[in-house]
Amino acid sequence: MQRLVILGAGTGGTLLANKLHKELPQDWQITVVDRDDEHHYQPGYLFIPFGTYKPQQVVKSRKKFLPDVEFLLDPATKINTDEHFVTLQSGKQLRYDKLIIATGTAPAPNEIPGMADGSLWHKKVWDFYTLQGSCGLRHALKNFKKGKLVVHITEMPIKCPVAPLEFALLAQDFFRKKGLMWDVDITFVTPLDGAFTKPVASRELGSLLAQRGIALETDFQLEHIDNETQELVSYDDRRIPFDLAVTVPPNRGAQVIVDSGLGDDAGFIPIDKHTLRSLADPDVWVIGDAGDAPTSKAGSVVHFMAENLIPNLLADIRGEALPERFDGHANCSVESGRGEALLLDFNYDQEPVTGTFPLPKVGPLRLLKASRLNHLSKLAFEHVYWNLLIRGLPIPISKDMQAAGKNIA
């Protein structure tokens, strides 16, 4: 019996387990490993502070979505690629023939002086990339009546790079509806030289921030948080005061990757960005946030990656050339408040542009233009996620980015 081990039962690991269960040869066994039985719909974290989602709406049992494979609640502590086994917390050694790493990324607020170790942490300095932080922010925003709100990114890359922008725009709309728009000053602080990583999208999103009265502070490299003066302090000694700070801490790869010597300085695994295979070992494959592919760390990307990884893995098992090349395809909705959202669609080589999606001219979704339908499609994705995506069922969107319908110069 051959064994495929998948480390991580989040979006990528669950999706791949359910798809590969149907496609692997019968002499293969799939084992999925994770630390707990809580599958989180992480896009929901953004909406909890504003009351759109309830906390219980974003957490379900992992086992529920892995009915046909072996699932072990025993976190991996070490990967031995030379001898092809994974050591689990219990001490058990799990042999594998092929290994898929889907361990994701997590915030590391302890790396910034004055963040997690500061007296203001989860009092006046919050994150929303965890369920705890998101739930706490719900109460913090509800009680915030006047002052300076700072939405801040420590460094890139981060999970879902548009989420901090969305938070700033949703916060502005939240206070507008409460009649506090003129009492709350919002500043968006980023280490980038613009509002986003891609030039066209950066201009559009930067203009949107300006239209909503949100100040933009660029090229801000956070050195520490001064808890006494309530200021973000950069390496060049710029200081940004706040009454409430919503920060995105550094994002890091899983500890097992670091401890196994498989990651870069941030704990992300170097991979071939087109085949999704580890550069260090041909029997190791990587999906989603765990790898260093230069594209968004987002759920839609995991879906497109899976459609490329699966035929490549199956071809590798058969001893054939790898047939697919992942193009870095990503699409994401950017909540802009007022019941609207913008849609971005891009890949490694093509930045976001205006146009229609998924069908040329027909759409019905608009690219880089705020619309009600874009917003509704983002809310509808929760249903798609739980009922189609992680169950491994087909979703009618091309894994490769299509040029048709886009205003590409």
N, C-alpha and C positions, 0 to 999 in steps of 0.2 A: 504494500500500500504506500503510495506517494502522499506527501503531506504539504499542503499550502498553509502557512501560518500568516495571519493578518493581525498586526499589532495596531489596535485602536478600533473601537466600535462607534465612531462618530459617523459623519456623513460619508466620507470616502470608504472607510472600512466596511460599513454596513451595506452600502450600495454595491461594492465589489463582491462581497460575500454572496449576496442574493443573485447577482448576475452570473458569477462564476459557478455557483452551485448547479446551474442549468447547462453550463457549457464545458466544464472540465471533463476529461475522460472519467469513466466510472471507477477507475482504480485510484482516484485522488480523493483525499479527505481534506476538508477545510476546517481549520481551527481559528477562532477569533478570540483575541485576548484583550481585556480591558480591566480597569481598576474598580469600576462600580457599575450599577445597573441603571444609571440615569443618562438617557439620551436627551441632550438639550437642543432645542431649535434656537440657535444663537442669534439669528436675525431678529428674533422677538425681544432680545435685550434692549434694542433701541427704543421700542415702543412702550415698555413698562413704565419708565419715568413719567410719561405723558398720559398714562391711564388707558391707552389703546388696547394693551394686552394685560392679562392677569398673569402673575408668576406661575400658577399651576398650568397655564396654557402652553408653556414652553418646555415642559419636562415630561417625558414618558419613559417607560421601561425599554431598555435596550433589547432584552430577551424577546419582547413582543415582535420586534422587527428582524429577528434572526431565528426563524422557526426550523430551518433545515440544515443548520451547521452546528458544530460543537462550539459552545461559548463558555470561556473560562473567566471567572471573576478572580483574577490572580495577576496583578500587574507585572509587566516585564521589568527586570532590573538590569539585565546585561544581554547583549547580542554578541555571539561568537560566530563571525562570518567564516573563519577558517575551518571550524568543525561543524558548522551548520546547526547550531542549536541556540535557543533563547532560554535564559535563566529567569524563572519567575520568583516573585516575592516569597512564595512558600518553600523555595529551594528546588522545586521541580525543574528539570531540564527538558525543554520541548524541542524535539528534532524537527527540522524542516528540509524540504527539497527546494522550495521557492518561498521567499519571504516578501510580503508586502507591508511596507511601513506607512501607517496612516495615523500617526500619533499627534498630528496637528501642532498648534502653537498656543501659548498661554501668556498672559501679561506677567511681567516681572517688576512690580513696583518697588521691590526691595533694592533694586540696583541704583535707584536715584536717591541721593541723600535728601532727607526731609520729606520723602514721599510716604512710603509705607511705615517708616520709622518716625514720622513726624506726629506731633500732637494734634494736627488738624485732619489726619487721615480718617476718612469716613465720618467726618464732622463738617469740615468745610472744603475738603479735597476728596473728590469722588472719582471712581471709574465707572464705566457702564459696559465693560467687556467681561464682567462676571455677573452671575445672577444676584449675588449678594449686593454688589455695587449698584446694579440697576434698580433693585428694589429699594435700597436706601435713598437713591436719588429721587425716587417718587415722592418721598416725604420731604426731602430737602427742597425740591422745586415748589411743592405745595406751600411751604412755609416761607419761601423767599419773596419778599415784597419790594425790595429796593436795593440797588447797589451794582457792583461790577461782577458780571458773570464771564468767566474766561473758559473757553473750550480749547483744549490744548493737545497736540500730538508731540510726544517726546522725540521719537525717531522713526525712521522707516527701515524695513517694511513692517506693516501691521496687518492684522486680520481685517478684511473689508475696509480698504483705505478710504472709501467715501463716507463711512459711518460717522466720523467726527463732524464732517460738513453737514450731514443730515441732522445731527444732534443740534448744532448751532441754529440751523434754519427752523427746526421744529420748536426749539426753545423760544425763538423770537415770536413764532406764531402762538405758542402757548401763553406767553405774557401779553401778547396783543389781545387775545381773547379775554384775558382777565382784566383788561384795561390798565395794564402796567407797562405798556410798551415804552413810555417816556421815562419810566422810573428804573428800568433795568438796562444797563449798557452792556452789550455783548461784544466780546473780542475773540476772534478766531486766530489761534497762534499755531504756527506750523514751522517745521525745520526746512520745508521746501521753499523755493523762490516764488511760488504762486499758490493758488488755492488747491491745485491738484497736480499730479505728476505729468499729465499730458497737456501740451500747449493749448490746443483748441478748447479742450474741456476746462483747463485752468482759467482761460479768459472768460468763458461763459459762466462758470461757477463763481469766479471773482466778481463779475458784474452783478450776479444775483445777490451775493453777500452785501455789496454796496447798496443795491436797491432796497434791501431790507434793513439797512442801517447798522450792519454788522461790520465792525472794524477788522482789518486783516493785518496781522503782524507776521512777516515772513522771515526766513533765514534765522529762526530763533532756535539755537542749540541749548537745550536746558542743561544747566550744571547742577542746580539744586533748588529746592523750595525752601524759602525762608519762612518758617512757621510763625516767628515773632512779628514780622512786618506784613505777613500775608502777601508775599510776592513770589512770582516765578523769576528765577535769576539765570541768565544765560552765561555762557563761557566768556562772552565779550562784555559782561557786567551790565547788560540791559536788564531792567527790572519792570515787571508787569504786575501791578497790584490787582488783587481780587478780593471779593467778599464771598464768592463761591467759585471753586475751580472744578471743572470736569476734565480730567486728564486721561490720555491714552498712554499707559506706561510702555516701556520697551516690550516688544513681543519676542519670546524665545522658544526654541524647540524643546521637545520633551527631554527630561533628565536622562532617560535611558539612552537617548542618542548621544548625549554629551559623555556619559559614563562609558559608552562603548567605543568612543573615539570615531564616530561616524559623521559628526557634524562639523560645520564651520564655527567661527567665533560666536555666532548667535544660536548655535544648536540646530541649524538647518542642514539637511543632507545634500551635498553636491550631486546633481543628477544631469543626465543628458536631457536638455529641455524639450527635445522633440520625441524621444522614445520613452522618457520617464523612468529610465533605468539608472540605478546607482552607478556613478563613475568608478567606484571602488570595487564593486562586486557584481558580476552579471546575473547572479541569482537573487539580487535584492532589487525590488521595485518600490517606487515611492509615489504616493498620490496626495494631492491637497497641500495643506499648509506646512507639512513636514519637510518638503523639499525646497530647494533654492531657485526654482524656475522663476524667471523675471516677469511674472504676471501676477494679477491680483490673488490674494489669499481669500477666496470667496467660494460660496457654495456652488454657484453656477460653473465656476472653473473646475471644480471637482467632477461635476457631471460630464463636462467636455473631456476632461482628462481620462475618465473611466472608459469612454467610448473609444479612446485611442489605446489605452493601456491593455485592455482585455484582448483584442486581437494580437497585440504584440506579445503578450505573455503566452497565449495559446500557440502562436507560431514558434516561440522560443522552446516551448515544451516539445514541439514536433521536430525541432532542429532546423527550422526554416528561417529565412531572412525576415526581419521585422517589417510588416507591411504598412504601418501607420506612422505619421509624423504629426504630433500635436503642434498647432500653430500659435498657442498662447491665447486662444479665444476666451474672452471674458465679456459678460454683460451684467450690468447692475443698475438698479433703479436708485435714484437719488431723491429722497423725500425732501421737498422744498417748502413744506407747510402749505396751509390754505387748501388742503385736500388735493394737492397736486404733487407730481414727481417728474423728474427728468430720467431718461434712459440712456445709458452708455453702452456701446458695443464696439469692441476693439480686440486687437491681438498683438503679438510681438512686434509686428511691422507697421500696423495701421492704427493710428490714434483715433479716438472718438471723433465722429463728425455728425453733422445733421443728416436727416433722412427719415426713412420709415423702417419698421421692424415688426414681425419677421418677414413680411411680404413686401416687395417693391411697390411703391405708390399706394397700395392698399393699406399697408400697416397691419393692424390698426394702431400700433404704438408709434409714438414720435420720438426720434432721437435728438437729444440735447435740447428739447423743448418741453417746458413744464405742461403737463396735462392731467386732467382728472383720471383718464383711463390708465395712464402710467401708474398712478397712485393705487388704483383699484387692482391692477395686475400684481403690484407688489404685495398687497394684503392677501390676494388670492394664492400667492406662492406658498403660503403656509399649508394650504390644503394639498397643493401639488407635492410639497415636500414630504408630508406624512403619508400620503396615499399613493404616490407614484415614485418619486425620486429615490428614497432610501429603500423602497421595496424592490428596486431594480426593474421597474416597469417602464415601457417606452415613453419618452417625452418628445413631441414632434418639433424639435429645434435642432438645426444642423450643428454637429460638433465643431465644424470649421466655420470661421467667420465668412459671411457672404458679402461680396461687394455690391450686389444688386440692391437698389433702394437707398444707397448711401451717396451723399454728395462729396465724392472723393475727387480732389483736384488732380 
